[in-house]
Amino acid sequence: MLDRRRRKLIAPGLQLRLILHFLAAASVAVLVEAILLNHLVNSLAHELPHDESILLTEWPRIFRLQLLVAFGLLVPSITLIGIQASFRIAGPLRRFQDYLERLAAGEDPGPCRVRKNDELQELCELLDRATAPLRAEGQHTQAHSAPGAKRSRAA
């Protein structure tokens, strides 16, 4: 089941938004780094005695290459990190949704459980404590109703 879960997104909308947030943060970091680097090289070029024009002539090519390499390395790695992190959030949220749907349908979903390394462990424990009376009531009702016995609907 773990392999199947890794092949597709559990909650694509949520996970893609999380991944885009990771990519936006990485992009801002690269751009800030590029602005600072550009400022430092320009400052250095103005302090050089005779080679300022050579450095300033070559700098745009070096700068573009640096930006392309930084984005080329960061985008795939941040995407993978974002996918990995999103599974640890989207998985438990999906589990909570299924759990509550089963409970609302009158089923006993048992105690709430998520994988050991998933996020939202405390929320799962709280959900389990909050629904324990409902689950106990459902088991009590099922235990006292005889199988096959029909109840009168007349009031």
LUMLO-350219 format. One record per residue: y, x, z of N, C-alpha, C in turn. Coordinates in Angstrom, 1 decimal. Each point is the difference from the previous one (the first is absolute). Example, Ala and Ser with C-alpha at 12.3 -4.5 7.8 and 13.67 -1.06 7.14 Angstrom:
NODE_-5.7_13.2_7.8_1.2_-0.9_0.0_1.2_0.9_0.0
NODE_1.1_-0.4_-0.7_1.1_0.9_0.0_1.1_-0.8_0.8
//
This chain:
NODE_-1.2_0.8_0.0_1.2_-0.8_0.0_1.3_0.9_0.0
NODE_-0.1_1.1_0.7_1.2_0.9_0.0_0.3_0.5_-1.4
NODE_-1.0_0.3_-0.8_0.3_0.5_-1.3_0.6_-1.1_-0.9
NODE_-0.5_-1.2_0.1_0.6_-1.1_-0.7_1.4_-0.3_0.4
NODE_0.3_0.2_1.3_1.4_-0.3_0.5_0.9_1.1_-0.6
NODE_-0.4_1.2_-0.2_0.8_1.1_-0.5_0.3_-0.2_-1.5
NODE_-0.8_-0.7_-0.7_0.2_-0.2_-1.4_1.1_-0.9_-0.4
NODE_0.3_-1.0_0.9_1.1_-0.9_-0.4_0.8_-0.3_1.3
NODE_1.2_-0.5_-0.3_0.9_-0.3_1.1_-0.4_-1.3_0.7
NODE_0.1_0.0_1.3_-0.4_-1.2_0.8_1.1_-1.1_-0.2
NODE_1.2_0.4_0.2_1.2_-0.9_-0.1_1.0_0.6_-0.9
NODE_-0.3_-0.1_-1.3_0.8_0.8_-1.0_1.5_-0.1_0.2
NODE_0.6_-1.2_0.2_1.4_-0.1_0.2_0.6_0.8_1.1
NODE_-0.6_-0.2_1.2_0.4_0.8_1.2_-0.2_1.5_-0.2
NODE_-1.2_0.3_-0.5_-0.3_1.5_-0.2_0.9_0.6_-1.0
NODE_0.3_-0.6_-1.1_0.9_0.5_-1.0_1.4_0.2_0.5
NODE_0.5_-1.0_0.8_1.3_0.2_0.6_0.0_1.1_1.0
NODE_-1.0_0.2_0.8_-0.1_1.2_0.9_0.0_1.3_-0.8
NODE_-0.7_0.1_-1.0_-0.1_1.2_-0.9_1.4_0.3_-0.6
NODE_0.6_-1.1_-0.4_1.4_0.2_-0.6_1.0_0.5_1.0
NODE_-0.2_-0.4_1.3_0.9_0.5_1.1_-0.3_1.5_0.2
NODE_-1.3_0.4_-0.1_-0.3_1.4_0.1_0.6_0.8_-1.1
NODE_-0.1_-0.5_-1.2_0.5_0.7_-1.2_1.5_0.0_0.1
NODE_0.7_-1.0_0.4_1.4_0.0_0.1_0.5_1.1_1.1
NODE_-0.7_0.1_1.1_0.3_1.0_1.0_-0.2_1.4_-0.6
NODE_-1.1_0.2_-0.7_-0.2_1.3_-0.6_1.0_0.3_-1.1
NODE_0.4_-1.0_-0.8_1.1_0.3_-1.0_1.3_0.3_0.6
NODE_0.4_-0.7_1.1_1.2_0.4_0.7_0.0_1.4_0.5
NODE_-1.2_0.4_0.6_-0.1_1.3_0.6_0.1_1.1_-1.1
NODE_-0.6_-0.3_-1.2_0.1_1.0_-1.1_1.4_0.1_-0.5
NODE_0.7_-1.2_-0.1_1.4_0.0_-0.5_0.9_0.7_1.0
NODE_-0.1_-0.2_1.2_0.8_0.7_1.0_-0.2_1.5_-0.1
NODE_-1.3_0.4_-0.1_-0.3_1.4_-0.1_0.6_0.6_-1.3
NODE_0.0_-0.8_-1.1_0.5_0.5_-1.2_1.6_0.1_0.1
NODE_0.6_-0.9_0.6_1.5_0.1_0.2_0.3_1.2_0.8
NODE_-0.7_0.2_1.1_0.3_1.2_0.9_-0.3_1.3_-0.8
NODE_-1.1_0.0_-0.7_-0.3_1.2_-0.8_1.0_0.3_-1.0
NODE_0.4_-1.0_-0.7_1.1_0.1_-1.1_1.3_0.5_0.6
NODE_0.4_-0.5_1.2_1.2_0.4_0.6_-0.1_1.5_0.5
NODE_-1.2_0.4_0.5_-0.2_1.4_0.5_0.1_0.9_-1.2
NODE_-0.7_-0.3_-1.1_0.0_0.9_-1.2_1.4_0.1_-0.6
NODE_0.7_-1.1_-0.1_1.4_0.0_-0.5_0.9_0.9_0.9
NODE_-0.2_-0.1_1.3_0.8_0.8_1.0_-0.3_1.5_-0.2
NODE_-1.3_0.2_-0.2_-0.4_1.4_-0.2_0.5_0.6_-1.3
NODE_0.0_-0.8_-1.0_0.5_0.4_-1.3_1.4_0.4_0.0
NODE_0.8_-0.7_0.8_1.5_0.3_0.1_0.2_1.3_0.8
NODE_-1.0_0.4_0.8_0.2_1.2_0.8_-0.5_1.3_-0.7
NODE_-0.7_-0.2_-1.1_-0.6_1.1_-0.8_1.2_0.8_-0.7
NODE_0.0_1.3_0.0_1.1_0.7_-0.6_0.0_-0.1_-1.5
NODE_-1.1_0.1_-0.7_0.0_0.0_-1.5_-1.0_-0.9_-0.7
NODE_-0.9_-0.6_0.8_-1.1_-0.7_-0.6_0.1_-1.5_0.1
NODE_1.2_-0.5_0.4_0.2_-1.4_0.2_-0.4_-0.8_-1.2
NODE_0.5_0.4_-1.2_-0.2_-0.8_-1.2_-1.5_0.0_-0.4
NODE_-0.7_1.1_0.2_-1.5_0.1_-0.3_-0.7_-1.1_0.9
NODE_0.2_0.1_1.3_-0.6_-0.9_0.9_0.3_-1.5_-0.3
NODE_1.3_-0.3_-0.3_0.4_-1.4_-0.3_-0.6_-0.4_-1.3
NODE_-0.2_0.9_-0.9_-0.6_-0.4_-1.3_-1.5_-0.3_0.1
NODE_-0.7_0.7_0.8_-1.4_-0.2_0.2_-0.4_-1.1_1.0
NODE_0.9_-0.2_0.9_-0.2_-0.9_1.1_-0.5_-1.4_-0.4
NODE_0.7_-0.7_-1.0_-0.5_-1.4_-0.3_-1.5_0.0_-0.5
NODE_-0.4_1.0_-0.7_-1.5_0.0_-0.4_-0.9_0.2_1.2
NODE_0.4_0.9_0.9_-0.8_0.2_1.2_0.0_-1.2_0.9
NODE_1.2_-0.6_0.1_0.2_-1.2_0.9_-0.9_-1.2_-0.5
NODE_0.1_-0.2_-1.4_-0.9_-1.1_-0.5_-1.4_0.2_0.2
NODE_-0.5_1.3_-0.2_-1.4_0.3_0.2_-0.4_-0.2_1.5
NODE_0.9_0.4_0.9_-0.3_-0.2_1.4_-0.1_-1.5_0.4
NODE_0.9_-0.8_-0.6_-0.1_-1.5_0.3_-1.2_-0.6_-0.6
NODE_-0.4_0.4_-1.2_-1.2_-0.6_-0.6_-1.3_0.4_0.7
NODE_0.0_1.3_0.5_-1.2_0.4_0.8_0.0_-0.7_1.3
NODE_1.1_-0.1_0.7_0.0_-0.7_1.3_-0.4_-1.4_-0.2
NODE_0.5_-0.7_-0.9_-0.4_-1.4_-0.2_-1.4_-0.1_-0.5
NODE_-0.4_0.9_-0.9_-1.4_0.0_-0.5_-1.0_0.3_1.1
NODE_0.3_0.7_1.0_-0.9_0.3_1.1_0.1_-1.1_1.0
NODE_1.2_-0.5_0.3_0.2_-1.0_1.1_-0.5_-1.4_-0.4
NODE_0.3_-0.5_-1.2_-0.4_-1.3_-0.4_-1.5_-0.3_0.2
NODE_-0.9_0.8_-0.6_-1.4_-0.3_0.2_-0.4_0.2_1.5
NODE_0.4_1.0_0.7_-0.4_0.2_1.3_0.5_-1.1_1.0
NODE_1.3_-0.4_-0.2_0.6_-1.0_0.8_-0.7_-1.4_-0.3
NODE_-0.3_-0.2_-1.2_-0.8_-1.2_-0.4_-1.3_-0.1_0.7
NODE_-0.7_1.1_0.0_-1.3_0.0_0.7_0.1_-0.2_1.5
NODE_1.0_0.7_0.6_0.3_-0.2_1.4_0.3_-1.4_0.3
NODE_0.9_-0.6_-0.9_0.4_-1.4_0.2_-1.2_-1.0_-0.1
NODE_-0.9_0.3_-0.9_-1.2_-0.9_-0.2_-0.8_0.1_1.3
NODE_-0.3_1.3_0.4_-0.8_0.2_1.2_0.6_-0.7_1.2
NODE_1.3_0.2_0.2_0.7_-0.7_1.2_0.0_-1.5_-0.1
NODE_0.2_-0.5_-1.3_0.0_-1.4_-0.1_-1.3_-0.7_0.3
NODE_-1.1_0.7_-0.3_-1.3_-0.6_0.4_-0.2_-0.2_1.5
NODE_0.6_0.9_0.8_-0.1_-0.1_1.4_0.9_-1.1_0.6
NODE_0.9_-0.6_-0.8_0.8_-1.1_0.4_-0.4_-1.3_-0.7
NODE_-0.2_0.1_-1.3_-0.4_-1.2_-0.7_-1.4_-0.5_0.3
NODE_-0.9_0.9_0.3_-1.4_-0.4_0.4_0.0_-0.9_1.3
NODE_0.7_0.5_1.1_0.0_-0.8_1.2_0.8_-1.4_-0.3
NODE_1.0_0.1_-0.7_0.8_-1.3_-0.3_-0.9_-1.0_-0.7
NODE_-0.8_0.5_-1.0_-0.9_-0.8_-0.7_-1.1_-0.6_0.9
NODE_-0.5_0.9_0.9_-1.0_-0.4_1.0_0.6_-1.1_0.9
NODE_1.2_0.2_0.5_0.7_-1.0_0.8_0.1_-1.4_-0.7
NODE_0.4_0.1_-1.3_0.1_-1.2_-0.7_-1.3_-0.8_-0.2
NODE_-1.1_0.8_-0.3_-1.3_-0.6_-0.2_-0.5_-0.6_1.4
NODE_0.3_0.8_1.0_-0.4_-0.4_1.4_0.7_-1.4_0.4
NODE_1.3_-0.1_-0.3_0.7_-1.2_0.4_-0.4_-1.2_-0.9
NODE_-0.3_0.3_-1.3_-0.4_-1.1_-0.9_-1.4_-0.5_0.5
NODE_-0.9_0.9_0.4_-1.3_-0.5_0.5_0.2_-0.8_1.3
NODE_0.9_0.5_0.8_0.2_-0.7_1.3_0.6_-1.4_-0.3
NODE_1.0_-0.1_-0.9_0.6_-1.2_-0.3_-1.0_-1.0_-0.7
NODE_-1.0_0.5_-0.6_-1.0_-0.8_-0.7_-1.0_-0.5_1.0
NODE_0.1_0.4_1.3_-0.9_-0.4_1.0_-1.2_0.9_0.2
NODE_-0.1_1.1_-0.7_-1.0_1.0_0.1_0.2_0.9_1.2
NODE_-1.0_0.6_0.5_0.2_1.1_1.0_-0.1_1.3_-0.7
NODE_1.1_0.7_-0.2_0.0_1.3_-0.7_-0.5_1.1_0.9
NODE_-0.3_-0.3_1.3_-0.3_1.1_0.9_1.2_0.7_0.5
NODE_-0.1_1.1_0.7_1.2_0.8_0.4_0.6_0.7_-1.2
NODE_1.3_0.2_0.1_0.8_0.6_-1.0_-0.4_1.5_0.0
NODE_-0.3_0.6_-1.1_-0.4_1.4_-0.1_0.6_0.6_-1.3
NODE_0.6_1.2_0.1_0.4_0.8_-1.2_-0.6_1.3_0.1
NODE_0.0_0.8_-1.1_-0.6_1.3_0.0_0.7_0.9_1.0
NODE_-0.7_1.0_0.5_0.5_0.9_1.0_1.3_0.7_-0.3
NODE_0.2_0.4_-1.3_1.1_0.8_-0.3_1.2_-0.9_-0.6
NODE_-0.2_-1.3_0.0_1.0_-0.9_-0.5_1.2_-0.1_0.9
NODE_1.1_-0.4_-0.5_1.2_-0.3_0.8_-0.2_-1.4_0.6
NODE_0.9_-0.4_0.8_0.1_-1.3_0.6_-1.2_-0.4_0.9
NODE_-0.5_1.0_0.7_-1.1_-0.2_1.0_0.4_-0.9_1.1
NODE_1.2_0.2_0.5_0.6_-0.8_1.1_0.1_-1.4_-0.4
NODE_0.5_-0.2_-1.2_0.2_-1.4_-0.5_-1.4_-0.7_-0.1
NODE_-1.0_0.7_-0.4_-1.3_-0.6_-0.1_-0.5_-0.4_1.4
NODE_0.2_0.9_1.0_-0.4_-0.3_1.4_0.8_-1.2_0.5
NODE_1.2_-0.1_-0.3_0.9_-1.2_0.4_-0.5_-1.2_-0.7
NODE_-0.3_0.1_-1.2_-0.5_-1.2_-0.8_-1.3_-0.4_0.6
NODE_-0.9_0.9_0.4_-1.3_-0.3_0.6_0.2_-0.7_1.3
NODE_0.9_0.5_0.9_0.3_-0.6_1.3_0.6_-1.4_-0.2
NODE_0.9_-0.2_-1.0_0.7_-1.2_-0.2_-0.9_-1.1_-0.5
NODE_-1.0_0.4_-0.8_-0.9_-1.0_-0.6_-1.3_-0.2_0.8
NODE_-0.2_0.8_1.0_-1.2_-0.2_0.8_-0.2_-1.4_0.5
NODE_1.0_-0.6_0.6_-0.2_-1.4_0.4_-0.4_-1.0_-1.1
NODE_0.6_0.2_-1.1_-0.4_-0.9_-1.2_-1.4_0.3_-0.4
NODE_-0.4_1.2_-0.1_-1.4_0.4_-0.4_-1.0_-0.6_1.1
NODE_0.4_0.2_1.3_-0.9_-0.5_1.0_-0.1_-1.5_0.0
NODE_1.1_-0.7_-0.3_0.0_-1.5_-0.1_-0.8_-0.4_-1.2
NODE_0.0_0.7_-1.1_-0.8_-0.3_-1.2_-1.5_0.2_0.3
NODE_-0.3_1.0_0.7_-1.4_0.3_0.4_-0.5_-1.1_1.0
NODE_0.9_-0.4_0.9_-0.3_-1.1_1.0_-0.3_-1.3_-0.8
NODE_0.9_-0.3_-0.9_-0.2_-1.3_-0.8_-1.2_0.1_-0.8
NODE_-0.4_1.1_-0.6_-1.2_0.1_-0.8_-1.2_-0.1_0.8
NODE_0.0_0.5_1.2_-1.1_0.0_0.9_-0.3_-1.4_0.5
NODE_1.0_-0.8_0.2_-0.2_-1.3_0.5_-0.3_-1.1_-1.0
NODE_0.3_0.3_-1.3_-0.3_-1.0_-1.0_-1.5_0.3_-0.5
NODE_-0.8_-1.1_0.1_-1.4_0.2_-0.4_0.0_0.1_-1.5
NODE_-0.9_0.9_-0.5_-0.2_0.1_-1.4_-0.5_-1.3_-0.6
NODE_0.6_-0.4_-1.1_-0.4_-1.2_-0.6_0.5_-1.3_0.6
NODE_0.6_0.0_1.2_0.5_-1.2_0.6_1.3_-0.4_-0.7
NODE_0.1_-1.3_-0.2_1.3_-0.4_-0.7_0.8_-0.7_1.1
NODE_1.3_0.3_-0.1_0.9_-0.6_1.0_0.7_-1.2_-0.7
NODE_0.3_-1.0_0.8_0.7_-1.2_-0.4_1.5_0.4_-0.3
NODE_0.5_-0.5_-1.1_1.4_0.3_-0.4_0.9_-1.2_0.6
NODE_-0.6_-1.0_0.4_0.8_-1.1_0.5_0.6_0.3_1.4
NODE_1.2_-0.3_0.1_0.7_0.3_1.3_0.0_-1.2_0.9
//
